[in-house]
Amino acid sequence: MGIALTAPGTRHDAMMRIAVYQRHAGATREENQSALEEWYARQPEELIGSTPEEVQRDISGILDWVYSDRFTAARRMARDSTTVSESQMDIVLNQWSRSSRRIVFLLLVRTRLGQPRISAADIGKATGISVRTVYDAIHKLVDSEVIIRTEGRRTQLPDKTYSAECCSYVLPHKAG
């Protein structure tokens, strides 16, 4: 394992990274525990502020978490939320311009991540497209029903001016 302690107070985080890596690589709990113990034995003593008993309790706690249902469910949910299907990529690739493809792809990913609210200026920054082009493309995409735009709430401020939330953009798709 290429992780080494370089400063006091970083042991726990390093062990967490190792345990997660080992779990993703398919190691059993026992193999993971051996890897953590071997790694710990190679670290400089002056950087370790914990007793061996504290380290063993920490290893057990880390492994309990890494091999728990909470860890695997969170991992599965994160993977599934950013997966893009072939039909969704067809929606992106079938757009009439490069700017529209960039915008649709950005909105698709944000929708999958549960972050549909974004301003036109932020779309422009994320895609490298001018705000004017973003507005034009979004109007065409909404008109052609490629995306659904939901206006943000507008509220009147005490000084009688208005403030508005960013619009929300969603790509309707039969797969959800």
Secondary structure, DSSP 8 states (H G I E B T S, - for coil): ------STT-HHHHHHHHHHHHHHTT--HHHHHHHHHHHHHTS-GGG--S-HHHHHHHHHHHHHHHTSHHHHHHHHHHHHHT---HHHHHHHHTSSSHHHHHHHHHHHHHHHTT--B--HHHHHHHHT--HHHHHHHHHHHHHTTSSEEE---EEE-TTS-EEE---EEE---TT-
